[in-house]
């Protein structure tokens, strides 16, 4: 196999960085260790991982296309939660340095999984025909619900980390703050691309996106001049399309052919 020089592509670089962070985590306890040693170890391991990933770009794309990144990301997060929650389960809780590094690793893992999902959207878009493209908005009540859920999840993670449950006032303040933030940011517009076997969801102006198989959607329906598209787990939300602003309503509805209600 011919050696491929590494290129500055987002996903391979992110994968290398993630492995590098894991290399830092692998440095001997107690944490924090010598920062120079940790940095050198993480950088070396990260560059090596990035170089290896660049040697098999097709294999990485096949794994991403098959959704392997979601399984790996889920298992990785479960492992982090298990380590952080050891104190609540009667085990020896990690010290402060370990907690910080684990939280950094979990954040990096979420970001890399998201980038891999975006890459999968690009791959799906390249091989499937676009039947229709519409602009949609995410209904505000679902945005608020997702924001509140994220606040509760973060609060739970902090509880696991500290070994103590957060005060009700602290959680309530976080919920109120996240709700106000959603209201102040206004509405967010998305592009919905109806493909052969998937619905591609992305923010207006972005490339890639999240590809959802038609059968994984909870519902697609029409209410007057509004087309509603409901996604299921792990991102349960609803997008609304104003059909009065669509030039060819019949063509758009025909593109969402997987749902008999629209025929």
C-alpha positions as CSV (number, residue, x, y, z in Angstrom):
1,X,0.0,0.0,0.0
2,X,1.4,3.4,-1.0
3,X,1.9,5.9,1.7
4,X,-0.6,8.8,1.7
5,X,0.6,12.1,3.0
6,X,-1.9,13.4,5.7
7,X,-4.3,16.2,4.5
8,X,-6.0,18.8,6.7
9,X,-9.5,17.2,6.4
10,X,-11.8,17.8,9.3
11,X,-12.8,14.3,10.2
12,X,-9.4,12.6,10.1
13,X,-7.9,15.5,12.1
14,X,-10.7,15.2,14.6
15,X,-10.2,11.5,15.0
16,X,-6.5,12.0,15.5
17,X,-7.2,14.6,18.1
18,X,-9.6,12.3,19.9
19,X,-7.1,9.5,20.1
20,X,-4.5,12.1,21.3
21,X,-6.8,13.1,24.1
22,X,-7.2,9.4,25.0
23,X,-3.4,9.2,25.0
24,X,-3.3,12.0,27.6
25,X,-5.9,10.1,29.7
26,X,-3.7,7.1,29.5
27,X,-0.7,8.8,31.2
28,X,0.0,7.5,34.7
29,X,-2.2,8.5,37.6
30,X,-2.5,10.4,39.9
31,X,-3.7,13.3,37.6
32,X,-2.7,15.8,36.7
33,X,0.7,14.4,35.8
34,X,3.6,16.4,34.4
35,X,1.8,18.6,31.8
36,X,4.8,18.5,29.4
37,X,4.8,14.7,29.4
38,X,1.0,14.6,28.9
39,X,1.1,17.1,26.0
40,X,4.0,15.3,24.3
41,X,2.3,11.9,24.7
42,X,-1.1,13.2,23.4
43,X,0.4,15.1,20.5
44,X,2.5,12.1,19.4
45,X,-0.4,9.6,19.6
46,X,-2.8,12.1,17.9
47,X,-0.5,12.7,14.9
48,X,0.2,9.0,14.6
49,X,-3.6,8.2,14.6
50,X,-4.3,11.0,12.1
51,X,-1.6,9.6,9.8
52,X,-3.0,6.0,10.1
53,X,-6.6,7.2,9.4
54,X,-5.4,9.0,6.2
55,X,-4.1,5.8,4.9
56,X,-7.6,4.2,4.7
57,X,-10.0,7.0,3.7
58,X,-12.4,4.6,1.9
59,X,-12.6,2.3,4.9
60,X,-13.3,5.3,7.2
61,X,-16.1,6.4,4.8
62,X,-17.6,2.9,4.8
63,X,-17.6,2.8,8.6
64,X,-19.2,6.2,8.8
65,X,-21.8,5.3,6.2
66,X,-22.7,2.2,8.2
67,X,-23.2,4.2,11.4
68,X,-20.2,2.7,13.3
69,X,-19.4,6.2,14.7
70,X,-22.7,6.3,16.5
71,X,-22.1,2.9,18.2
72,X,-18.6,3.8,19.1
73,X,-19.6,7.3,20.4
74,X,-22.4,5.8,22.5
75,X,-20.2,3.1,24.0
76,X,-17.5,5.7,24.7
77,X,-19.9,8.0,26.5
78,X,-21.3,5.1,28.6
79,X,-17.7,4.3,29.7
80,X,-17.1,8.0,30.7
81,X,-20.4,8.0,32.6
82,X,-19.5,4.8,34.4
83,X,-16.1,6.2,35.5
84,X,-17.6,9.4,36.7
85,X,-20.4,7.6,38.5
86,X,-18.1,5.2,40.3
87,X,-18.4,7.1,43.6
88,X,-22.2,6.9,43.6
89,X,-22.0,3.1,43.0
90,X,-19.7,2.5,46.0
91,X,-16.4,2.5,44.2
92,X,-13.5,4.9,44.4
93,X,-14.5,8.2,42.8
94,X,-12.0,9.8,40.4
95,X,-10.0,12.8,41.6
96,X,-10.5,16.3,40.3
97,X,-7.8,16.1,37.6
98,X,-9.3,12.8,36.2
99,X,-12.8,14.4,36.2
100,X,-11.6,17.3,34.2
101,X,-9.9,15.1,31.6
102,X,-12.9,12.8,31.3
103,X,-15.2,15.7,30.7
104,X,-12.9,17.0,28.1
105,X,-12.8,13.6,26.4
106,X,-16.6,13.3,26.5
107,X,-17.0,16.7,24.9
108,X,-14.5,15.8,22.2
109,X,-16.2,12.5,21.6
110,X,-19.6,14.2,21.1
111,X,-18.0,16.7,18.6
112,X,-16.2,14.0,16.6
113,X,-19.4,11.9,16.5
114,X,-21.3,14.9,15.2
115,X,-18.6,15.6,12.5
116,X,-18.7,11.9,11.4
117,X,-22.5,12.2,11.2
118,X,-22.1,15.2,9.0
119,X,-19.7,13.3,6.8
120,X,-22.3,10.5,6.5
121,X,-24.8,13.1,5.3
122,X,-22.4,14.2,2.6
123,X,-21.8,10.6,1.4
124,X,-25.6,10.0,1.3
125,X,-26.1,13.2,-0.6
126,X,-23.5,12.2,-3.2
127,X,-25.1,8.9,-4.1
128,X,-28.8,9.7,-3.9
129,X,-30.9,11.9,-6.1
130,X,-32.5,15.0,-4.6
131,X,-36.2,14.9,-5.1
132,X,-37.0,18.2,-3.5
133,X,-35.5,20.9,-1.3
134,X,-37.5,23.0,1.1
135,X,-36.8,25.5,3.9
136,X,-38.2,24.6,7.3
137,X,-38.2,26.0,10.8
138,X,-37.9,24.0,14.0
139,X,-41.0,24.5,16.1
140,X,-40.0,26.6,19.2
141,X,-41.6,24.4,21.8
142,X,-39.4,21.5,20.6
143,X,-36.3,23.7,20.7
144,X,-37.2,24.6,24.3
145,X,-37.8,21.0,25.2
146,X,-34.4,19.9,23.8
147,X,-32.7,22.8,25.5
148,X,-34.2,21.9,28.8
149,X,-33.3,18.2,28.3
150,X,-29.7,19.2,27.6
151,X,-29.6,21.3,30.8
152,X,-30.9,18.3,32.9
153,X,-28.4,16.0,31.3
154,X,-25.5,18.3,32.1
155,X,-26.8,18.8,35.6
156,X,-27.0,15.0,36.0
157,X,-23.4,14.7,34.7
158,X,-22.2,17.3,37.2
159,X,-24.0,15.4,40.0
160,X,-22.2,12.2,39.0
161,X,-18.9,14.1,38.9
162,X,-19.3,15.7,42.3
163,X,-21.0,12.8,44.0
164,X,-23.7,15.2,45.2
165,X,-27.1,16.1,43.7
166,X,-27.4,19.7,42.5
167,X,-29.8,22.0,44.4
168,X,-33.3,22.4,42.9
169,X,-32.7,26.2,42.5
170,X,-29.6,25.6,40.5
171,X,-31.3,23.2,38.1
172,X,-34.3,25.5,37.9
173,X,-32.1,28.5,37.1
174,X,-30.4,26.5,34.3
175,X,-33.7,25.5,32.8
176,X,-35.0,29.1,32.9
177,X,-31.7,30.4,31.4
178,X,-31.8,27.8,28.5
179,X,-35.4,28.6,27.8
180,X,-34.8,32.4,27.7
181,X,-31.8,31.7,25.4
182,X,-33.9,29.8,22.9
183,X,-36.5,32.6,22.9
184,X,-34.0,35.3,22.4
185,X,-32.1,33.6,19.5
186,X,-35.3,33.5,17.4
187,X,-36.1,30.9,14.8
188,X,-33.5,28.8,13.1
189,X,-34.0,27.8,9.4
190,X,-33.1,24.4,8.1
191,X,-32.9,22.8,4.6
192,X,-34.8,19.5,4.2
193,X,-33.6,17.6,1.2
194,X,-35.9,14.7,0.2
195,X,-33.5,12.0,-1.2
196,X,-34.2,8.5,-2.5
197,X,-34.0,6.7,0.8
198,X,-33.2,9.5,3.3
199,X,-34.2,12.9,4.4
200,X,-31.2,15.1,4.8
201,X,-31.5,17.8,7.5
202,X,-29.0,20.7,7.6
203,X,-28.9,24.3,8.7
204,X,-29.3,26.8,5.8
205,X,-25.9,27.4,4.3
206,X,-24.2,24.3,5.7
207,X,-22.9,21.3,3.8
208,X,-23.3,17.7,4.8
209,X,-26.1,17.4,7.4
210,X,-27.8,14.5,9.1
211,X,-29.3,11.8,6.9
212,X,-32.4,10.1,8.4
213,X,-33.9,7.1,6.7
214,X,-37.6,7.6,5.8
215,X,-38.7,4.8,8.0
216,X,-36.9,6.3,11.0
217,X,-39.1,9.4,10.9
218,X,-42.0,9.5,13.4
219,X,-44.4,11.2,11.1
220,X,-44.8,13.4,8.0
221,X,-48.1,15.1,7.6
222,X,-49.9,18.1,6.0
223,X,-52.0,20.5,7.9
224,X,-53.4,23.2,5.6
225,X,-50.4,25.0,4.1
226,X,-48.0,23.4,6.6
227,X,-45.9,20.3,6.0
228,X,-44.8,18.8,9.3
229,X,-41.8,16.5,9.5
230,X,-41.2,14.8,12.9
231,X,-37.9,13.1,13.8
232,X,-37.5,10.4,16.4
233,X,-34.7,9.6,18.8
234,X,-32.0,10.6,19.5
235,X,-33.2,14.1,18.2
236,X,-37.0,14.2,18.7
237,X,-38.1,17.4,17.1
238,X,-40.6,18.7,14.5
239,X,-39.8,20.8,11.4
240,X,-42.5,22.9,9.7
241,X,-42.5,23.9,6.1
242,X,-44.7,26.7,4.7
243,X,-46.2,25.2,1.6
244,X,-47.6,28.5,0.4
245,X,-44.1,29.7,-0.3
246,X,-43.3,26.5,-2.4
247,X,-43.5,26.9,-6.2
248,X,-44.6,23.3,-6.9
249,X,-46.5,21.9,-4.0
250,X,-47.4,18.7,-5.7
251,X,-43.7,17.9,-6.6
252,X,-42.7,18.6,-3.0
253,X,-45.3,16.3,-1.5
254,X,-44.5,13.7,-4.1
255,X,-40.9,13.7,-2.9
256,X,-42.1,12.6,0.6
257,X,-43.6,9.5,-1.0
258,X,-42.7,7.1,1.8
259,X,-45.8,8.3,3.8
260,X,-49.2,7.2,2.3
261,X,-51.0,10.1,4.0
262,X,-49.3,12.4,1.4
263,X,-50.4,10.5,-1.7
